[in-house]
Amino acid sequence: MSVVTADPGWDLVQLNTFVAQMENVLRGPLTKIGNDGTSTTLDIDDPTGKPAKNAVITIGQPPGGAKTIGTDSIFVSGVLSKATAYRPA
């Protein structure tokens, strides 16, 4: 398991780009989102193979059919916000 941190000032577009890069480079799926008090934390599973579709983080509701990865408080544009990570159907 790799835990990477994301800049707390990033907006959702920047954060989701980073998630996609981490899933593609580390070749494992996002398994958890959270925060360490100063940054957003992203848990990426050990290399089990690049996921077919990259995870997405939203502060809204995931679309129908999406598989929820988890919900927690993360930093979005510098504000601690409730967010949900999901994998599109």
PyMOL commands that set and color helices and strands:
alter all, ss='L'
color gray80, all
select helices_A, chain A and resi 12-26
alter helices_A, ss='H'
color red, helices_A
select strands_A, chain A and resi 2-6+30-35+40-44+56-58+67-76+79-87
alter strands_A, ss='S'
color yellow, strands_A
deselect
rebuild
show_as cartoon
